[in-house]
Amino acid sequence: MTAETAPPPRRPSRLLPSLLLLLTVFGPVSMDLYLPALPALTAELGAVTSVAQLTVTACLIGLASGQLIAGALSDRFGRRGILLIGIAAYVVTSVLCAISPSVEVLILARLMQGIAGGVGIVIATAAGRDVYSGAPLIRFYGRLTVVGGFAAVVGPLLGGALTAVTDWRGLFLFLAVIGVAILVITVLLFDETLPAAERRGGGFGEALQSYRTLLRDRSFLGAVLNQGFLYAALFAYLAGSTFVLQDVYGLTPLGYAAAFGLNSAGHMVFGYLAGRAAERWSIAGTLAVGVAVTAVGAAGLLLAGLAPMPLWVVIVALFAVSSGVAVTAPPATTVALSDHPQTAGAASALLGMMRFGFGAVAAPLVGVAGALSILPLGLTTLGAVLLAAASCLLFVRRRNLATSSTAGDRPTSVASAR
C-alpha cells in the first residue's frame, strides 16, 4: 500500500499527543541528568576521562540499537506491548546503573539502559506517524524537538541540584523513579495506535526487507544521514562540554548545569520555530538554515581549540550547535517518515539509530586529548556538520522537499514528486 492509497490517519485521543511527547524524555534525561556528576563519577571509580565517557557512548549505542529492534517489532506486534516492556526494562536497568561497583559494570548497565530507553523514543515517533500526516505531522515533530530540549534543560539543572544532596548513584535511582511514573501513566493512557489489520506480518526476514527498502529511498537515506552526522556533533557536545566548562573554565556542577540549560533552552525554542517554519515556509530552507547555524557553532569551537577564548565565546558556540541541530530535526524527520506510513516503526528506528549510533562514535573522540583540550571537540563537531551538509546535497532532492512542504493537511508523499 502506497502513501497515496493509505487510509487517512486516525484521529488521536485528546491525551495521546501529550503522552507521546512525554515518552521522548527517555533519551535526553538518561543522557543529561548525571552529566554534572560525571567528573565526580570518574574520580570515585578511578577511571580516566576517556573511559568514563564510554558511559555516555554505551548509552548512545543502546539508544540506537534499542530503537532498531523496537521499531521493527512494533510494526509487527503493535506499539503498546513493546512500549510497556521497554519502560519496565528501563526501570530495572536504571537500578543496575545505581549499584554498579566499577566503571566496567556501569558501562554495561548503561548499554542496557540505553536499549530500554530507545523503545520510548521510537514508539513516540512511529505512533505520531500513525495518527498524523501533512502539516499536523510537521507540527508534531516540532513539538517532539521542543520536549527533547525541555528534558535537556531539566535534566542537567535537576542533576546539578541533586548533586548537593546525593551522589551519582542517587541520580540513577531518580531515573528509575521517573521510569516507574511513566510506566504507570502509559498503562493508564496509551491506547494502541496501530490496529492489527495494519501490522506487517513475517519474521526477521520481513523486518530486514523493510530496512532494505527504506535505505534504497534516496530522500529517506539523505534525511537520516543528515541527522546522523548532526547528532554526532550534538552528542560530541554533550560528552565534551561537561569537561570543557568545568575543567577548562572552572565552572561548578551547578554553574555547568545553568550554562547547559541555557543552550538547551535554545534547542527547545528553535526546535519549535523550525516546526512552524517548515510547515509555513519551506522544509528545504529550514533544513539548510539549521545546518548553517550548526556550522557556525562548530567553527567557534574549533577556534576556541586553536587559541584561548573567553568563556562567552564557547557558550555562544555551544548554543549555536544545539540550536542548529534542533532547527534541522522537524524538517528532516518529516522527510524521513512522511512517505512510509506502513513501516513507520522501521523508519523511525533507522532514523533514531543513525542519530544515536553516529553520536556514539563521536562522543569518545572529544576526550582523546584529555579533559583540558577543546580542540578535539571543535574538530569533531565541524567535521560532522560538513558531512551532514554533504548528505543533503547528495541525497535529498529539492523537488521532493518542496512538494512535502506544500502538502498541507493532505497525506504527505515525497515519492509522488519523483
C-alpha positions as CSV (number, residue, x, y, z in Angstrom):
1,M,0.0,0.0,0.0
2,T,1.5,3.4,-1.0
3,A,1.2,6.7,0.7
4,E,-1.4,7.8,-1.9
5,T,-3.7,4.8,-1.2
6,A,-3.1,4.6,2.6
7,P,-6.2,5.2,4.7
8,P,-6.3,8.6,6.4
9,P,-4.6,8.8,9.8
10,R,-6.8,8.0,12.7
11,R,-8.0,10.9,14.9
12,P,-5.8,10.7,18.1
13,S,-7.3,10.8,21.5
14,R,-7.1,14.0,23.4
15,L,-4.4,12.8,25.8
16,L,-2.3,10.8,23.3
17,P,-0.2,13.7,22.0
18,S,0.9,14.7,25.5
19,L,1.8,11.1,26.3
20,L,3.9,10.7,23.1
21,L,5.7,13.9,24.0
22,L,6.4,12.6,27.5
23,L,7.9,9.4,26.1
24,T,10.6,11.4,24.4
25,V,12.2,12.2,27.7
26,F,13.8,8.8,28.0
27,G,16.8,9.6,25.9
28,P,17.5,13.2,27.0
29,V,17.0,12.5,30.7
30,S,19.1,9.3,30.6
31,M,21.9,11.2,28.9
32,D,21.8,14.5,30.7
33,L,20.8,14.0,34.4
34,Y,24.1,12.6,35.5
35,L,26.4,14.8,33.3
36,P,27.1,17.3,36.1
37,A,28.3,14.4,38.3
38,L,30.4,12.8,35.5
39,P,33.8,14.2,36.8
40,A,32.9,13.0,40.3
41,L,31.9,9.6,39.0
42,T,35.2,9.4,37.1
43,A,37.2,10.1,40.3
44,E,35.2,7.8,42.5
45,L,35.5,4.8,40.2
46,G,39.2,5.5,39.5
47,A,38.6,5.8,35.7
48,V,40.4,8.0,33.2
49,T,38.4,10.6,31.3
50,S,38.1,8.7,28.0
51,V,36.9,5.5,29.8
52,A,34.3,7.5,31.9
53,Q,33.0,9.0,28.7
54,L,32.3,5.4,27.5
55,T,29.3,5.5,29.9
56,V,27.9,8.2,27.5
57,T,28.9,6.2,24.5
58,A,27.4,3.0,25.8
59,C,24.0,4.7,26.4
60,L,24.1,6.1,22.9
61,I,24.8,2.7,21.4
62,G,22.0,1.2,23.4
63,L,19.6,4.0,22.4
64,A,20.5,3.3,18.7
65,S,20.2,-0.5,18.8
66,G,17.1,-0.4,21.1
67,Q,15.2,1.7,18.5
68,L,16.3,-0.5,15.7
69,I,14.9,-3.6,17.5
70,A,11.7,-2.0,18.9
71,G,10.8,-0.2,15.7
72,A,10.5,-3.3,13.6
73,L,8.8,-5.3,16.4
74,S,6.2,-2.6,16.9
75,D,5.4,-2.7,13.1
76,R,4.6,-6.4,13.6
77,F,3.1,-6.7,17.1
78,G,1.8,-3.2,17.7
79,R,3.1,-0.2,19.7
80,R,1.6,-0.7,23.2
81,G,3.0,-4.0,24.3
82,I,6.5,-3.3,23.1
83,L,6.4,0.1,24.8
84,L,5.4,-1.4,28.2
85,I,8.2,-3.9,28.0
86,G,10.7,-1.2,27.2
87,I,9.7,1.1,30.1
88,A,9.7,-1.8,32.6
89,A,13.2,-2.7,31.4
90,Y,14.3,0.9,31.7
91,V,13.4,0.9,35.4
92,V,15.4,-2.3,36.1
93,T,18.5,-1.1,34.2
94,S,18.5,2.3,35.9
95,V,18.7,0.4,39.3
96,L,21.6,-1.7,37.9
97,C,23.4,1.5,37.0
98,A,23.0,2.8,40.5
99,I,24.5,-0.3,42.1
100,S,27.4,-0.7,39.7
101,P,30.6,-1.5,41.6
102,S,33.0,-0.5,38.8
103,V,33.2,1.6,35.7
104,E,33.2,-1.5,33.5
105,V,29.9,-2.7,35.1
106,L,28.5,0.7,34.8
107,I,29.3,0.9,31.1
108,L,27.4,-2.4,30.5
109,A,24.5,-1.3,32.6
110,R,24.3,2.0,30.6
111,L,24.2,0.0,27.4
112,M,21.2,-2.0,28.6
113,Q,19.6,1.2,30.0
114,G,20.0,2.8,26.5
115,I,18.4,-0.2,24.8
116,A,15.4,0.1,27.0
117,G,15.2,3.9,26.7
118,G,15.3,3.7,22.9
119,V,11.9,2.0,22.9
120,G,10.1,5.1,24.2
121,I,11.7,7.3,21.6
122,V,10.9,5.1,18.6
123,I,7.4,4.4,19.7
124,A,6.6,8.1,20.2
125,T,7.9,8.9,16.7
126,A,6.1,6.0,15.0
127,A,2.8,6.5,16.8
128,G,2.9,10.1,15.7
129,R,3.1,8.9,12.1
130,D,0.2,6.5,12.8
131,V,-2.1,9.3,13.7
132,Y,-0.8,12.4,11.9
133,S,0.0,13.5,8.3
134,G,0.7,16.7,6.4
135,A,1.0,19.9,8.4
136,P,-0.1,18.3,11.7
137,L,2.8,15.8,11.3
138,I,5.3,18.6,10.9
139,R,3.9,20.4,14.0
140,F,4.1,17.2,16.0
141,Y,7.7,16.6,15.1
142,G,8.5,20.2,16.0
143,R,6.9,19.6,19.4
144,L,9.0,16.4,19.9
145,T,12.1,18.5,19.4
146,V,10.8,21.1,21.9
147,V,10.1,18.4,24.5
148,G,13.5,16.9,23.9
149,G,15.1,20.3,24.5
150,F,13.0,20.8,27.6
151,A,14.1,17.5,29.0
152,A,17.7,18.5,28.2
153,V,17.1,21.7,30.2
154,V,15.5,20.0,33.2
155,G,18.0,17.1,33.2
156,P,21.3,18.8,33.9
157,L,19.7,21.5,36.0
158,L,18.0,18.9,38.2
159,G,21.1,16.8,38.2
160,G,23.2,19.7,39.3
161,A,20.7,20.5,42.1
162,L,20.6,16.8,43.2
163,T,24.4,16.6,43.4
164,A,24.0,18.8,46.5
165,V,22.1,16.1,48.3
166,T,23.1,12.8,46.6
167,D,25.9,11.2,44.6
168,W,25.8,9.9,41.1
169,R,24.2,6.6,42.3
170,G,21.3,8.6,43.7
171,L,20.9,10.2,40.3
172,F,20.3,6.8,38.6
173,L,17.8,5.9,41.3
174,F,16.0,9.1,40.5
175,L,15.9,7.9,36.8
176,A,14.3,4.6,38.0
177,V,11.6,6.6,39.8
178,I,10.9,8.6,36.6
179,G,10.6,5.3,34.7
180,V,8.0,4.0,37.2
181,A,6.0,7.1,36.9
182,I,6.0,7.0,33.1
183,L,5.1,3.3,33.2
184,V,2.0,3.9,35.3
185,I,0.9,6.8,33.1
186,T,1.4,4.7,29.9
187,V,-0.6,1.8,31.3
188,L,-3.5,4.1,32.0
189,L,-3.4,6.4,29.0
190,F,-1.7,4.7,26.0
191,D,-4.1,3.1,23.5
192,E,-2.9,1.1,20.6
193,T,-2.2,3.3,17.6
194,L,-1.5,0.5,15.1
195,P,-4.5,-1.8,14.6
196,A,-3.9,-5.5,13.9
197,A,-5.1,-5.2,10.3
198,E,-2.3,-2.7,9.5
199,R,0.6,-4.5,11.1
200,R,3.2,-6.2,9.0
201,G,3.5,-9.9,9.0
202,G,6.5,-12.1,8.7
203,G,9.5,-12.6,10.9
204,F,13.1,-11.3,11.0
205,G,13.5,-11.6,7.2
206,E,10.5,-9.3,6.7
207,A,12.0,-6.7,9.0
208,L,15.3,-6.8,7.1
209,Q,13.4,-6.3,3.9
210,S,11.7,-3.2,5.3
211,Y,15.1,-1.8,6.2
212,R,16.5,-2.5,2.8
213,T,13.5,-0.9,1.1
214,L,13.9,2.2,3.3
215,L,17.6,2.5,2.6
216,R,17.0,2.4,-1.1
217,D,14.8,5.5,-0.9
218,R,17.2,8.4,-1.7
219,S,15.3,11.0,0.2
220,F,15.0,8.8,3.3
221,L,18.7,8.0,3.2
222,G,19.7,11.6,2.8
223,A,17.5,12.7,5.7
224,V,18.7,10.1,8.1
225,L,22.4,10.6,7.2
226,N,21.9,14.3,7.7
227,Q,20.5,13.7,11.2
228,G,23.1,11.1,12.0
229,F,26.0,13.5,11.3
230,L,24.3,16.4,13.0
231,Y,23.5,14.4,16.1
232,A,27.2,13.2,16.1
233,A,28.1,16.9,16.6
234,L,25.4,17.3,19.2
235,F,26.5,14.3,21.3
236,A,30.1,15.3,21.0
237,Y,29.0,18.5,22.6
238,L,27.1,16.6,25.3
239,A,30.1,14.4,26.1
240,G,32.7,17.1,26.0
241,S,31.0,20.2,27.4
242,T,31.0,19.0,31.0
243,F,34.8,18.7,31.0
244,V,35.4,21.9,28.9
245,L,33.2,24.1,31.1
246,Q,34.2,22.6,34.4
247,D,37.8,21.5,34.0
248,V,38.9,24.2,31.5
249,Y,36.8,27.1,32.6
250,G,36.3,26.2,36.2
251,L,32.5,26.2,36.4
252,T,30.9,24.4,39.4
253,P,28.4,21.5,38.6
254,L,25.6,23.9,39.2
255,G,27.2,26.5,37.0
256,Y,27.7,24.0,34.3
257,A,24.1,23.0,34.6
258,A,23.0,26.6,34.2
259,A,25.1,27.1,31.1
260,F,23.9,23.8,29.7
261,G,20.3,24.7,30.5
262,L,20.7,28.0,28.5
263,N,21.9,26.1,25.5
264,S,19.1,23.5,25.8
265,A,16.6,26.3,26.1
266,G,17.9,27.5,22.7
267,H,17.4,23.9,21.4
268,M,13.8,24.0,22.7
269,V,12.9,27.4,21.3
270,F,14.5,26.9,17.9
271,G,13.0,23.4,17.5
272,Y,9.6,25.0,17.9
273,L,10.3,27.8,15.5
274,A,11.7,25.2,13.0
275,G,8.5,23.2,13.1
276,R,6.5,26.4,12.2
277,A,8.9,27.4,9.5
278,A,9.0,24.0,7.9
279,E,5.2,24.0,7.8
280,R,4.6,27.5,6.6
281,W,7.8,28.4,4.6
282,S,10.0,25.6,3.3
283,I,11.2,22.2,4.5
284,A,14.4,22.6,2.4
285,G,15.1,26.1,3.6
286,T,14.6,25.3,7.2
287,L,16.9,22.3,6.9
288,A,19.6,24.5,5.2
289,V,19.3,27.2,7.9
290,G,19.8,24.6,10.7
291,V,22.9,23.1,9.0
292,A,24.4,26.6,8.6
293,V,23.8,27.6,12.2
294,T,25.3,24.4,13.5
295,A,28.3,25.0,11.2
296,V,28.9,28.5,12.8
297,G,28.8,27.0,16.3
298,A,31.2,24.2,15.3
299,A,33.6,26.7,13.7
300,G,33.5,28.7,17.0
301,L,34.5,25.6,19.0
302,L,37.4,24.9,16.6
303,L,38.6,28.5,17.0
304,A,38.5,28.1,20.8
305,G,40.6,24.9,20.4
306,L,43.2,26.7,18.4
307,A,43.5,29.8,20.5
308,P,42.4,30.8,24.0
309,M,38.9,32.3,24.0
310,P,36.8,33.8,26.8
311,L,34.0,31.7,28.3
312,W,31.2,33.6,26.5
313,V,32.6,32.6,23.1
314,V,32.5,28.9,23.9
315,I,29.0,29.2,25.4
316,V,27.7,31.0,22.3
317,A,29.3,28.3,20.1
318,L,27.7,25.6,22.1
319,F,24.4,27.4,21.9
320,A,24.6,27.6,18.1
321,V,25.4,23.8,17.8
322,S,22.5,22.8,20.0
323,S,20.0,25.3,18.4
324,G,21.1,24.5,14.8
325,V,20.6,20.8,15.3
326,A,17.1,21.5,16.7
327,V,16.2,23.5,13.6
328,T,17.0,20.5,11.4
329,A,15.1,17.9,13.3
330,P,11.4,18.7,12.3
331,P,12.0,19.0,8.6
332,A,14.4,16.0,8.4
333,T,12.1,13.8,10.4
334,T,9.2,14.7,8.2
335,V,11.1,13.9,5.1
336,A,12.2,10.6,6.5
337,L,8.8,9.4,7.7
338,S,6.2,11.1,5.6
339,D,6.5,8.6,2.7
340,H,6.4,5.4,4.8
341,P,3.2,5.1,6.8
342,Q,3.2,1.3,6.6
343,T,6.7,1.0,8.0
344,A,6.7,3.9,10.4
345,G,8.3,1.9,13.2
346,A,11.1,0.7,11.0
347,A,11.6,4.2,9.5
348,S,11.7,5.9,12.9
349,A,14.1,3.2,14.2
350,L,16.6,3.7,11.4
351,L,16.4,7.5,12.0
352,G,17.0,7.0,15.7
353,M,19.7,4.5,15.1
354,M,21.6,7.0,12.8
355,R,21.2,9.8,15.4
356,F,22.3,7.9,18.4
357,G,24.7,5.5,16.6
358,F,26.7,8.3,15.0
359,G,26.6,10.1,18.3
360,A,28.1,7.0,20.0
361,V,31.0,7.1,17.6
362,A,31.6,10.8,18.0
363,A,31.3,11.1,21.8
364,P,34.6,9.4,22.8
365,L,36.6,11.4,20.2
366,V,36.3,14.6,22.3
367,G,38.3,13.0,25.1
368,V,41.3,11.7,23.2
369,A,43.4,14.7,24.2
370,G,42.4,14.6,27.8
371,A,40.0,16.8,29.8
372,L,41.8,20.1,29.3
373,S,41.7,20.4,25.5
374,I,38.8,21.8,23.4
375,L,40.4,21.1,20.0
376,P,39.0,17.5,19.6
377,L,35.5,18.8,20.3
378,G,35.9,21.5,17.6
379,L,37.3,19.1,15.0
380,T,34.7,16.5,15.7
381,T,31.7,18.9,15.5
382,L,32.9,20.8,12.4
383,G,33.7,17.5,10.6
384,A,30.3,16.1,11.4
385,V,28.5,19.2,10.2
386,L,30.4,19.2,6.9
387,L,29.3,15.6,6.3
388,A,25.7,16.5,7.2
389,A,25.7,19.2,4.6
390,A,27.2,16.8,2.0
391,S,24.4,14.4,2.8
392,C,21.8,17.0,2.0
393,L,23.4,17.9,-1.3
394,L,24.0,14.3,-2.4
395,F,20.7,12.6,-1.4
396,V,17.8,15.0,-0.6
397,R,16.2,16.2,-3.7
398,R,15.0,19.8,-3.6
399,R,11.9,19.0,-5.6
400,N,10.9,16.3,-3.1
401,L,11.3,18.7,-0.2
402,A,9.3,21.4,-1.9
403,T,6.5,19.0,-2.6
404,S,6.4,17.9,1.1
405,S,6.4,21.5,2.3
406,T,3.3,22.3,0.3
407,A,1.4,19.2,1.1
408,G,-0.7,20.9,3.7
409,D,-3.1,18.6,5.5
410,R,-3.2,16.1,2.8
411,P,-1.2,12.9,3.4
412,T,2.4,13.9,2.6
413,S,4.1,11.9,-0.1
414,V,7.7,12.6,-1.1
415,A,7.6,9.8,-3.6
416,S,4.8,11.4,-5.6
417,A,7.1,14.2,-6.7
418,R,9.5,11.8,-8.4
